[in-house]
Amino acid sequence: MKWAEAVAVLGGTSDAWPALRARYGEPHRRYHTLDHAAAVVRDSAWLAGDLDETDRAVLAVAAWAHDVVYDANPGEDERASAHWAREALTGVPETHQKRVEDLILTTIEHDAPPDDHLATALLDADLAVLGAQPDRYAAYARAVREEYAKYTDEVWREGRIAVLEGMLARRLYRSEAARARWATAAEKNLTAELTHWRTDRDDHR
């Protein structure tokens, strides 16, 4: 669902699409671009299944806006994106604004109540790239490293090892559909990258 269509379904008149598109087009972005947002919109809609029109619109708005602020500051970026989305939803009822905001905030810890189907769809779609073909996953990993260029190689390596270990230690995908589609490949991709960085650390000792 397109941004303007989703906002209209929710009763709003937002003209924020040019600003959203400009944000995702910022020169420092390599992976967290409009293409990523569009992929999350598409995959979350698929994962959510049969929703009513209002829920589909809420999910679409949250997916479009979930990375609208991205400066490689985990936690701060998500909170700023949630705030941006709320401010952008001109004319949308408070209940829908808050639901969009809360959905975006779930991407900080990638966690939400088990029965929150919209959050499940959003969070699983956000991690779909982890289960991509190895060459696409490698391109994603390189792009994220470029987005975190302000950090030294050593700081990045240790941080990335911690992130990868954390992801491998938990169940990545919340829904059966996402697990069936992406989990096996994701585990292989994450394990291969973790092995790379652990070897790199050993080489620099």
N, CA and C of each residue as an Amber inpcrd file, in Angstrom:
protein
   615
   0.8450000  -1.1840000   0.0000000   0.0000000   0.0000000   0.0000000
   0.8900000   1.2480000   0.0000000   0.5920000   2.1880000  -0.8730000
   1.3830000   3.4100000  -0.9560000   1.1270000   4.2920000   0.2620000
   2.1050000   5.1630000   0.5450000   2.0160000   6.0370000   1.7130000
   0.7320000   6.8700000   1.6900000   0.5010000   7.5830000   0.6080000
  -0.6530000   8.4760000   0.5460000  -1.9650000   7.7040000   0.6820000
  -2.0300000   6.5370000   0.0710000  -3.2340000   5.7130000   0.1730000
  -3.4670000   5.2820000   1.6140000  -2.4010000   4.8530000   2.2870000
  -2.5300000   4.3920000   3.6680000  -2.9680000   5.5200000   4.5880000
  -2.3620000   6.6950000   4.4310000  -2.7310000   7.8320000   5.2680000
  -4.1920000   8.2160000   5.0280000  -4.6220000   8.1730000   3.7800000
  -6.0080000   8.5130000   3.4620000  -6.9770000   7.5270000   4.1060000
  -6.6330000   6.2410000   4.0980000  -7.4810000   5.2360000   4.7410000
  -7.6540000   5.5530000   6.2290000  -6.5960000   6.0910000   6.8330000
  -6.6440000   6.4150000   8.2580000  -7.2950000   7.7610000   8.5390000
  -7.7630000   8.4210000   7.4970000  -8.4780000   9.6790000   7.6700000
  -7.6100000  10.9090000   7.6380000  -6.3390000  10.7480000   7.2060000
  -5.4200000  11.8720000   7.1910000  -5.2580000  12.5000000   5.8280000
  -4.4930000  13.5830000   5.8170000  -4.2290000  14.3090000   4.5740000
  -2.7370000  14.6180000   4.4570000  -1.9040000  13.7060000   4.9270000
  -0.4770000  13.9650000   4.9980000   0.1310000  14.2160000   3.6200000
   0.9430000  15.2620000   3.5460000   1.7040000  15.5330000   2.3330000
   3.1900000  15.2970000   2.5990000   3.4740000  14.3400000   3.4900000
   4.8420000  14.1160000   3.9580000   5.6580000  13.2080000   3.0490000
   5.0620000  12.6620000   1.9920000   5.8080000  11.7240000   1.1510000
   7.1000000  12.3180000   0.5860000   7.1080000  13.5450000   0.0440000
   8.3820000  14.0840000  -0.4550000   9.4530000  14.1600000   0.6250000
   9.0600000  14.5210000   1.8400000  10.0270000  14.5900000   2.9360000
  10.5210000  13.2030000   3.3140000   9.6200000  12.2310000   3.3110000
  10.0240000  10.8560000   3.6150000  10.9880000  10.3430000   2.5600000
  10.6520000  10.5670000   1.3110000  11.5160000  10.1140000   0.2220000
  12.8860000  10.7830000   0.2920000  12.9190000  12.0590000   0.6440000
  14.1950000  12.7730000   0.7680000  15.0280000  12.2010000   1.8980000
  14.3830000  11.8750000   3.0050000  15.1030000  11.2700000   4.1280000
  15.7760000   9.9670000   3.7100000  15.0170000   9.1120000   3.0480000
  15.5730000   7.8210000   2.6440000  16.6360000   7.9680000   1.5420000
  16.6780000   9.1220000   0.9110000  17.6660000   9.3640000  -0.1330000
  18.9240000  10.0530000   0.3560000  19.0870000  10.2030000   1.6600000
  20.2640000  10.8760000   2.2050000  21.5410000  10.1620000   1.7680000
  22.5920000  10.9230000   1.4810000  23.7970000  10.3360000   0.8690000
  24.5490000   9.3320000   1.7390000  24.3780000   9.3960000   3.0430000
  25.1150000   8.4610000   3.8940000  24.4620000   7.0820000   3.9430000
  23.2870000   6.9530000   3.4110000  22.5900000   5.6640000   3.4510000
  23.0800000   4.7400000   2.3420000  23.2190000   3.4820000   2.7020000
  23.6090000   2.4720000   1.7250000  22.6080000   1.3180000   1.6720000
  22.1360000   0.8980000   2.8370000  21.1310000  -0.1660000   2.8870000
  19.7660000   0.3620000   3.2960000  19.7270000   1.2430000   4.2680000
  18.4530000   1.7440000   4.8110000  17.9080000   2.8640000   3.9270000
  17.5770000   2.4790000   2.7170000  17.0930000   3.3960000   1.6950000
  15.5910000   3.1720000   1.4800000  15.0480000   3.9030000   0.5050000
  13.6340000   3.7240000   0.1820000  13.3550000   2.3160000  -0.3240000
  14.3250000   1.6910000  -0.9670000  14.1470000   0.3130000  -1.4230000
  13.9160000  -0.6220000  -0.2300000  14.6680000  -0.4120000   0.8420000
  14.4710000  -1.2360000   2.0410000  13.0770000  -1.0030000   2.6170000
  12.6830000   0.2490000   2.7380000  11.3570000   0.5480000   3.2770000
  10.2680000  -0.0980000   2.4270000  10.3960000   0.0030000   1.1040000
   9.3970000  -0.5830000   0.2100000   9.3440000  -2.0980000   0.3670000
  10.5050000  -2.7260000   0.5650000  10.5380000  -4.1760000   0.7580000
   9.8420000  -4.5580000   2.0620000  10.0180000  -3.7640000   3.1050000
   9.3550000  -4.0490000   4.3780000   7.8480000  -3.8530000   4.2450000
   7.4270000  -2.8440000   3.5100000   5.9970000  -2.6510000   3.2410000
   5.4240000  -3.8880000   2.5410000   6.1140000  -4.3250000   1.5180000
   5.6380000  -5.4840000   0.7390000   5.6010000  -6.7540000   1.5780000
   6.7130000  -7.0580000   2.2440000   6.8000000  -8.3180000   2.9810000
   5.9100000  -8.3220000   4.2140000   5.7630000  -7.1770000   4.8700000
   4.8850000  -7.1320000   6.0460000   3.4290000  -7.3310000   5.6430000
   3.0440000  -6.7930000   4.5020000   1.6760000  -6.9920000   4.0200000
   1.4160000  -8.4660000   3.7410000   2.3990000  -9.1280000   3.1630000
   2.2770000 -10.5710000   2.8970000   2.1780000 -11.3600000   4.2040000
   3.0340000 -11.0310000   5.1570000   3.0590000 -11.7630000   6.4200000
   1.8020000 -11.5340000   7.2520000   1.2180000 -10.3430000   7.1420000
   0.0570000 -10.0090000   7.9610000  -1.1950000 -10.7600000   7.5360000
  -1.2410000 -11.2010000   6.2890000  -2.3870000 -11.9710000   5.8340000
  -3.6400000 -11.1430000   5.6980000  -4.7550000 -11.7040000   6.1260000
  -6.0540000 -11.0550000   5.9630000  -6.3220000 -10.0670000   7.1130000
  -6.0650000  -8.8130000   6.8420000  -6.3460000  -7.7550000   7.7990000
  -7.4540000  -6.8670000   7.2510000  -8.1070000  -6.1380000   8.1480000
  -9.0490000  -5.1550000   7.6310000  -8.2620000  -3.9660000   7.0760000
  -8.9450000  -3.1100000   6.3680000  -8.2790000  -2.0290000   5.6530000
  -7.5330000  -1.0820000   6.5990000  -8.0980000  -0.8450000   7.7660000
  -7.4530000   0.0610000   8.7150000  -6.1400000  -0.5170000   9.2210000
  -6.1410000  -1.7790000   9.6090000  -4.9080000  -2.4080000  10.0790000
  -3.8500000  -2.4590000   8.9820000  -4.2660000  -2.7330000   7.7620000
  -3.3120000  -2.7580000   6.6510000  -2.6900000  -1.3790000   6.4540000
  -3.4880000  -0.3400000   6.6260000  -2.9790000   1.0150000   6.4620000
  -2.0210000   1.3830000   7.5920000  -2.3630000   1.0350000   8.8170000
  -1.4790000   1.2940000   9.9550000  -0.1350000   0.6050000   9.7560000
  -0.1810000  -0.6450000   9.3490000   1.0440000  -1.4060000   9.1230000
   1.8780000  -0.7940000   8.0020000   1.2340000  -0.3880000   6.9360000
   1.9560000   0.2100000   5.8100000   2.6430000   1.5070000   6.2180000
   1.9360000   2.3660000   6.9430000   2.5360000   3.6280000   7.3830000
   3.7430000   3.3580000   8.2820000   3.5890000   2.4210000   9.2210000
   4.7090000   2.0950000  10.1050000   5.8930000   1.5380000   9.3210000
   5.6170000   0.7070000   8.3400000   6.6940000   0.1310000   7.5380000
   7.4070000   1.2030000   6.7160000   6.6590000   2.0930000   6.1040000
   7.2860000   3.1680000   5.3290000   8.1700000   4.0510000   6.2030000
   7.7290000   4.3130000   7.4310000   8.4090000   5.3040000   8.2650000
   9.4070000   4.7190000   9.2550000   9.5420000   3.4080000   9.3220000
  10.2840000   2.8260000  10.4500000  11.7640000   3.2020000  10.4770000
  12.3480000   3.5270000   9.3360000  13.7580000   3.9500000   9.2800000
  13.8990000   5.3430000   8.6690000  12.8670000   6.1660000   8.7640000
  12.9090000   7.4640000   8.0990000  14.0170000   8.3440000   8.6790000
  14.3300000   8.1670000   9.9600000  15.5040000   8.8070000  10.5630000
  16.5450000   7.7190000  10.7770000  17.7000000   7.8890000  10.1730000
  18.7360000   6.8540000  10.2820000  20.1070000   7.5040000  10.2460000
  20.7230000   7.5820000  11.4320000  22.0540000   8.1770000  11.5600000
  23.0100000   7.2410000  12.2780000  22.7300000   5.9300000  12.1990000
  23.5730000   4.9190000  12.8440000  23.6700000   5.1430000  14.3500000
  22.5410000   5.5070000  14.9510000  22.4340000   5.6660000  16.4030000
  21.2950000   4.7720000  16.8940000  21.5730000   3.4920000  17.1230000
  20.5110000   2.5580000  17.5140000  19.7220000   3.0520000  18.7220000
  18.4290000   2.9020000  18.6360000  17.5380000   3.3770000  19.6950000
  17.1070000   4.8030000  19.4410000  18.0530000   5.6920000  19.3140000
  17.7190000   7.0860000  19.0260000  17.0500000   7.2100000  17.6600000
  17.5640000   6.4820000  16.6740000  16.9970000   6.5580000  15.3260000
  15.5410000   6.0960000  15.3150000  15.2660000   4.9960000  15.9810000
  13.9050000   4.4620000  15.9900000  12.9390000   5.4070000  16.7070000
  13.3950000   5.9620000  17.8210000  12.5320000   6.9010000  18.5390000
  12.2660000   8.1540000  17.6990000  13.3000000   8.6220000  17.0050000
  13.1260000   9.7960000  16.1500000  12.2080000   9.4730000  14.9710000
  12.3150000   8.2650000  14.4350000  11.4440000   7.8610000  13.3310000
   9.9920000   7.7760000  13.7870000   9.7720000   7.2410000  14.9840000
   8.4150000   7.1520000  15.5330000   7.8290000   8.5460000  15.7310000
   8.6390000   9.4590000  16.2280000   8.1800000  10.8430000  16.4140000
   7.8680000  11.4910000  15.0680000   8.7360000  11.2650000  14.0950000
   8.5240000  11.8190000  12.7520000   7.1940000  11.3280000  12.1880000
   6.9400000  10.0390000  12.3300000   5.7060000   9.4680000  11.7860000
   4.4840000  10.0980000  12.4360000   4.5140000  10.2400000  13.7430000
   3.3750000  10.8390000  14.4370000   3.1280000  12.2570000  13.9370000
   4.1910000  13.0330000  13.7910000   4.0570000  14.4160000  13.3380000
   3.5700000  14.4800000  11.8920000   3.9020000  13.4670000  11.1050000
   3.5480000  13.4710000   9.6840000   2.0980000  13.1050000   9.4200000
   1.4460000  12.4690000  10.3910000   0.0950000  11.9450000  10.1730000
  -0.9640000  13.0050000  10.4610000  -0.9530000  14.0470000   9.6750000
  -1.8920000  15.1590000   9.8240000  -3.3290000  14.6890000   9.6420000
  -4.1560000  14.9570000  10.6310000  -5.5660000  14.6080000  10.5320000
  -5.9020000  13.1870000  10.9160000  -4.8960000  12.3770000  11.2000000
  -5.1360000  10.9840000  11.5800000  -5.4950000  10.9200000  13.0650000
  -6.5080000  10.1630000  13.4340000  -6.8940000  10.0700000  14.8400000
  -5.7430000   9.6280000  15.7340000  -5.7690000  10.1080000  16.9570000
  -4.7110000   9.8300000  17.9360000  -4.4590000   8.3310000  18.1100000
  -5.5100000   7.5290000  18.1140000  -5.3300000   6.0900000  18.3220000
  -4.4760000   5.4790000  17.2270000  -4.6860000   5.9040000  15.9850000
  -3.8890000   5.3750000  14.8780000  -2.4720000   5.9360000  14.9090000
  -2.3220000   7.1930000  15.2670000  -0.9940000   7.7810000  15.3940000
  -0.1630000   7.0030000  16.4190000  -0.7780000   6.7380000  17.5660000
  -0.0580000   6.0300000  18.6200000   0.2720000   4.6050000  18.2070000
  -0.6340000   3.9650000  17.4990000  -0.3680000   2.5860000  17.0580000
   0.8160000   2.5560000  16.1000000   0.8670000   3.4900000  15.1700000
   2.0100000   3.5730000  14.2540000   3.2940000   3.8190000  15.0380000
   3.2340000   4.7720000  15.9490000   4.4050000   5.0990000  16.7700000
   4.8870000   3.8760000  17.5460000   3.9550000   3.1850000  18.1870000
   4.3250000   2.0140000  18.9840000   4.9170000   0.9030000  18.1230000
   4.3830000   0.7080000  16.9360000   4.9280000  -0.3110000  16.0400000
   6.3820000   0.0060000  15.6800000   6.6500000   1.2410000  15.3490000
   8.0220000   1.6170000  14.9990000   8.9540000   1.4100000  16.1950000
   8.4730000   1.7190000  17.3810000   9.3020000   1.5570000  18.5820000
   9.6280000   0.0950000  18.8690000   8.8250000  -0.8490000  18.3910000
   9.1540000  -2.2690000  18.5990000  10.4290000  -2.6580000  17.8700000
  10.8360000  -1.8680000  16.8760000  12.0490000  -2.2190000  16.1250000
  13.3220000  -1.8920000  16.9000000  13.2090000  -1.2340000  18.0600000
  14.3970000  -0.9770000  18.8750000  14.9490000  -2.2920000  19.4150000
  14.1000000  -3.0430000  20.0650000  14.5180000  -4.3290000  20.6430000
  14.0750000  -5.5200000  19.7890000  13.3480000  -5.2470000  18.7320000
  12.7610000  -6.2910000  17.8930000  11.9820000  -7.2850000  18.7510000
  11.0840000  -6.7160000  19.5480000  10.2670000  -7.5470000  20.4130000
   8.9070000  -6.8780000  20.6010000   7.9030000  -7.6970000  20.8500000
   6.5360000  -7.2260000  21.0720000   5.7380000  -8.3970000  21.6300000
   4.5650000  -8.1420000  22.1950000   3.7410000  -9.2450000  22.6940000
   3.4640000 -10.2710000  21.5920000   3.4240000 -11.5500000  21.9410000
   3.2310000 -12.6060000  20.9460000   1.9600000 -12.4540000  20.1180000
   0.9370000 -11.8510000  20.7110000  -0.3410000 -11.7430000  20.0100000
  -0.4740000 -10.4520000  19.1970000   0.6050000  -9.6930000  19.0880000
   0.5680000  -8.4650000  18.2880000   0.9230000  -8.8260000  16.8440000
  -0.0850000  -9.0780000  16.0490000   0.1320000  -9.5770000  14.6930000
   0.7550000  -8.5210000  13.7850000   0.4190000  -7.2610000  13.9900000
   1.0150000  -6.2080000  13.1640000   2.5000000  -6.0730000  13.4640000
   2.8670000  -6.1040000  14.7370000   4.2790000  -6.0240000  15.0940000
   5.0370000  -7.2360000  14.5710000   4.4290000  -8.4030000  14.6640000
   5.0770000  -9.6080000  14.1400000   5.3780000  -9.4580000  12.6610000
   4.4160000  -8.9760000  11.9040000   4.6150000  -8.7980000  10.4630000
   5.7120000  -7.7800000  10.1800000   5.6870000  -6.6640000  10.9050000
   6.6880000  -5.6200000  10.6890000   8.0890000  -6.1130000  11.0430000
   8.2380000  -6.7340000  12.2020000   9.5550000  -7.1630000  12.6620000
  10.1250000  -8.2670000  11.7850000   9.3010000  -9.2230000  11.4040000
   9.7950000 -10.2900000  10.5230000  10.1910000  -9.7440000   9.1600000
   9.4030000  -8.8380000   8.6210000   9.7250000  -8.2540000   7.3160000
  11.0170000  -7.4500000   7.3730000  11.2560000  -6.7800000   8.4970000
  12.4630000  -5.9780000   8.6480000  13.7180000  -6.8360000   8.6090000
  13.5950000  -8.1090000   8.9830000  14.7410000  -9.0230000   9.0050000
  14.7770000  -9.9640000   7.8080000  13.9390000  -9.7330000   6.8300000
  13.8750000 -10.6330000   5.6800000  15.2210000 -10.7630000   4.9680000
  15.9890000  -9.6800000   4.9120000  17.2660000  -9.6940000   4.2050000
  18.2340000 -10.7120000   4.7990000  18.0760000 -11.0270000   6.0660000
  18.9780000 -11.9980000   6.6830000  18.8490000 -13.3720000   6.0370000
  17.6910000 -13.6420000   5.4600000  17.4640000 -14.9150000   4.8010000
  17.5860000 -14.8500000   3.2930000  18.2630000 -13.8180000   2.8050000
  18.4480000 -13.6650000   1.3570000  19.5360000 -14.6060000   0.8420000
  19.6760000 -14.6500000  -0.4750000  20.7720000 -15.3990000  -1.0760000
  22.1010000 -14.8490000  -0.5650000  23.1420000 -15.6910000  -0.4550000
  24.4090000 -15.2540000   0.1370000  25.0000000 -13.9860000  -0.4760000
  24.9060000 -13.8270000  -1.8000000  25.4910000 -12.6320000  -2.4150000
  24.7160000 -11.3750000  -2.0130000  23.4020000 -11.4860000  -1.9150000
  22.6090000 -10.3330000  -1.4880000  22.8390000 -10.0310000  -0.0150000
  22.9720000 -11.0760000   0.7870000  23.2730000 -10.8570000   2.2010000
  24.6250000 -10.1720000   2.3510000  25.6160000 -10.6090000   1.5800000
  26.9480000 -10.0000000   1.6560000  26.8880000  -8.5230000   1.2770000
  26.0910000  -8.1970000   0.2710000  25.9370000  -6.8000000  -0.1330000
  25.2810000  -5.9910000   0.9860000  24.2950000  -6.5800000   1.6450000
  23.6540000  -5.9160000   2.7870000  24.6700000  -5.6500000   3.9010000
  25.4750000  -6.6560000   4.2330000  26.4490000  -6.5060000   5.3090000
  27.4700000  -5.4200000   4.9890000  27.9220000  -5.3740000   3.7400000
  28.8710000  -4.3210000   3.3440000  28.2200000  -2.9470000   3.4320000
  26.9750000  -2.8660000   3.0080000  26.2770000  -1.5800000   3.0090000
  26.0820000  -1.0570000   4.4280000  25.7260000  -1.9370000   5.3510000
  25.5560000  -1.5100000   6.7330000  26.8870000  -1.0510000   7.3210000
  27.9560000  -1.7430000   6.9850000  29.2770000  -1.3020000   7.4670000
  29.5800000   0.1170000   6.9730000  29.2420000   0.4000000   5.7340000
  29.4690000   1.7350000   5.1910000  28.6260000   2.7780000   5.9240000
  27.4250000   2.3950000   6.3380000  26.5790000   3.3220000   7.0850000
  27.1550000   3.6170000   8.4670000  27.9290000   2.7050000   8.9820000
  28.5700000   2.8780000  10.2900000  30.0400000   3.2610000  10.1300000
  30.3290000   4.0050000   9.0860000  31.7200000   4.3590000   8.7830000
  32.3740000   5.2060000   9.8630000  31.5980000   5.8460000  10.7110000
  32.1720000   6.6840000  11.7700000  32.8900000   5.8570000  12.8330000
  32.6710000   4.5510000  12.8280000  33.3220000   3.6790000  13.8010000
  34.5580000   3.0240000  13.2050000  35.5840000   2.8550000  14.0210000
  36.8070000   2.1920000  13.5580000  36.5190000   0.7330000  13.2500000
  37.4300000   0.1080000  12.5070000  37.2540000  -1.3070000  12.1760000
  37.1690000  -2.1660000  13.4360000  37.9780000  -1.8520000  14.4300000
  37.9750000  -2.6530000  15.6570000  36.6470000  -2.5150000  16.4020000
  36.1800000  -1.2890000  16.5390000  34.9080000  -1.0660000  17.2270000
  33.7710000  -1.7320000  16.4630000  33.7830000  -1.5760000  15.1390000
  32.7420000  -2.2100000  14.3280000  32.7670000  -3.7200000  14.4790000
  33.9710000  -4.3040000  14.4000000  34.0900000  -5.7610000  14.4690000
  33.5210000  -6.3020000  15.7790000  33.8950000  -5.6740000  16.9050000
  33.4130000  -6.1620000  18.1900000  31.9050000  -5.9630000  18.3340000
  31.4250000  -4.8380000  17.8560000  29.9910000  -4.5960000  17.9140000
  29.2100000  -5.5530000  17.0360000  29.7440000  -5.8020000  15.8660000
  29.0600000  -6.6970000  14.9360000  29.0550000  -8.1320000  15.4510000
  30.1550000  -8.5550000  16.0480000  30.1970000  -9.8930000  16.6350000
  29.1100000 -10.0260000  17.6980000  28.9790000  -9.0270000  18.5440000
  27.9650000  -9.0680000  19.5950000  26.5570000  -9.1350000  19.0040000
  26.3080000  -8.3390000  17.9460000  24.9920000  -8.3400000  17.3050000
  24.6950000  -9.7010000  16.6920000  25.6620000 -10.2590000  15.9790000
  25.4550000 -11.5450000  15.3150000  25.2460000 -12.6660000  16.3330000
  26.0410000 -12.6550000  17.4010000  25.8600000 -13.6690000  18.4450000
  24.4760000 -13.5550000  19.0720000  24.0390000 -12.3280000  19.2810000
  22.7210000 -12.1210000  19.8540000  21.6140000 -12.6480000  18.9590000
  21.7300000 -12.3900000  17.6600000  20.6990000 -12.8570000  16.7320000
  20.6780000 -14.3730000  16.6420000  21.8610000 -14.9910000  16.6580000
  21.9160000 -16.4510000  16.5560000  21.4530000 -17.1390000  17.8410000
  21.4590000 -16.4070000  18.9420000  21.0680000 -16.9930000  20.2190000
  19.5610000 -16.9790000  20.4460000  18.8320000 -16.2980000  19.5870000
  17.3850000 -16.2310000  19.7750000  16.6750000 -16.6580000  18.4920000
  15.3850000 -16.8300000  18.6070000  14.5970000 -17.1460000  17.4210000
  14.3720000 -15.8580000  16.6440000  14.9020000 -15.8210000  15.4330000
  14.8890000 -14.5880000  14.6530000  13.4860000 -14.1640000  14.2530000
  12.7040000 -15.1090000  13.7720000  11.4050000 -14.7830000  13.1950000
  10.2800000 -15.2430000  14.1090000   9.3040000 -14.3950000  14.2430000
   8.1970000 -14.6260000  15.1630000   7.0880000 -15.4840000  14.5440000
   6.9270000 -15.4230000  13.2450000   5.8190000 -16.1190000  12.5780000
   6.2960000 -17.3870000  11.8790000   5.3870000 -18.3320000  11.7730000
   5.7000000 -19.5770000  11.0620000   6.0250000 -19.3070000   9.6010000
   5.2940000 -18.3870000   8.9900000   5.5190000 -18.0930000   7.5700000
   6.9230000 -17.5550000   7.3370000   7.3650000 -16.6520000   8.1990000
   8.7120000 -16.0920000   8.0450000   9.7750000 -17.1410000   8.3200000
   9.5620000 -17.9500000   9.3410000  10.5470000 -19.0000000   9.6340000
  10.6740000 -19.9680000   8.4640000   9.5530000 -20.3400000   7.8870000
   9.5920000 -21.2750000   6.7610000  10.3190000 -20.6850000   5.5600000
  10.1810000 -19.3960000   5.3740000  10.7480000 -18.7580000   4.1840000
  12.2100000 -18.3500000   4.3510000  12.5930000 -17.8940000   5.5520000
  13.9020000 -17.2540000   5.6940000  14.8320000 -17.8470000   6.7490000
  14.3340000 -18.6210000   7.7100000  15.1380000 -18.9660000   8.8870000
  16.3900000 -19.7740000   8.5670000  16.2660000 -20.7740000   7.7090000
  17.4180000 -21.6370000   7.4290000  18.5420000 -20.8560000   6.7670000
  18.1910000 -20.0730000   5.7600000  19.2090000 -19.2650000   5.0740000
  19.7840000 -18.2080000   6.0010000  18.9430000 -17.6270000   6.8470000
  19.4220000 -16.5910000   7.7650000  20.4620000 -17.1490000   8.7180000
  20.2240000 -18.3240000   9.2560000  21.1920000 -18.9250000  10.1790000
  22.5310000 -19.1720000   9.4780000  22.4800000 -19.6240000   8.2440000
  23.7200000 -19.8540000   7.4930000  24.4510000 -18.5370000   7.2250000
  23.7110000 -17.5190000   6.8240000  24.3240000 -16.2220000   6.5240000
  24.9450000 -15.6010000   7.7670000  24.2150000 -15.6150000   8.8560000
  24.7160000 -15.0190000  10.0920000  25.9260000 -15.7800000  10.6240000
  25.8770000 -17.0950000  10.5520000  27.0000000 -17.9070000  11.0170000
  28.2470000 -17.6500000  10.1830000  28.0710000 -17.5380000   8.8660000
  29.2170000 -17.2730000   7.9930000  29.8320000 -15.9120000   8.2970000
  28.9960000 -14.8920000   8.5050000  29.5470000 -13.5710000   8.8130000
  30.2130000 -13.5640000  10.1810000  29.6180000 -14.2310000  11.1470000
  30.2120000 -14.2900000  12.4800000  31.5800000 -14.9780000  12.4280000
  31.6820000 -16.0500000  11.6770000  32.9590000 -16.7360000  11.5240000
  34.0030000 -15.8030000  10.9190000  33.5920000 -15.0230000   9.9310000
  34.5020000 -14.0580000   9.2940000  35.0520000 -13.0730000  10.3140000
  34.1770000 -12.4730000  11.1200000  34.6320000 -11.4600000  12.0580000
  35.4330000 -12.0500000  13.2090000  35.0960000 -13.2550000  13.6430000
  35.8930000 -13.9070000  14.6880000  37.2900000 -14.2240000  14.1770000
  37.3700000 -14.6710000  12.9290000  38.6830000 -14.9460000  12.3330000
  39.4940000 -13.6650000  12.1880000  38.8120000 -12.6090000  11.7750000
  39.4650000 -11.3080000  11.6340000  39.9990000 -10.8320000  12.9830000
  39.2370000 -11.0390000  14.0470000  39.6940000 -10.6460000  15.3880000
  40.9230000 -11.4370000  15.8000000  40.9010000 -12.7400000  15.5300000
  42.0530000 -13.5840000  15.8730000  43.3010000 -13.1470000  15.0960000
  43.1040000 -12.7460000  13.8500000  44.2280000 -12.3260000  13.0160000
  44.8680000 -11.0220000  13.5210000  44.0980000 -10.2250000  14.2690000
  44.6050000  -8.9370000  14.7380000  45.0690000  -8.9670000  16.1880000
  45.1180000 -10.1540000  16.7650000  45.5900000 -10.2720000  18.1500000
  47.0980000 -10.3840000  18.1740000
